[in-house]
Amino acid sequence: MITASQLRAARALLGIDQKTLAELAGLSVPTIQRMEASDGNVRGVVESLTRVVEALDLAGIELIGDNAQSVVGGRGVRLKAPAPRP
């Protein structure tokens, strides 16, 4: 699964807007907007989700799941649980 935060972060790493991602994935801008507005895991048609993941992969993005290792290497950013506040 991909989260809405991962999707927004992936676009930011690539320096592309929603329109460009929509074009790369062969989807409409409103579809990308709905995906990014999801709460937590992106909800939508499986085919649309697959298209987005494949487009991001071709553009150089590796999506890393919870507790998974990156096997490809390269630079990146990973979200971790925040430290407890004193």
Helices and strands as residue ranges (DSSP letters): H 4-14, H 18-25, H 29-36, H 46-59
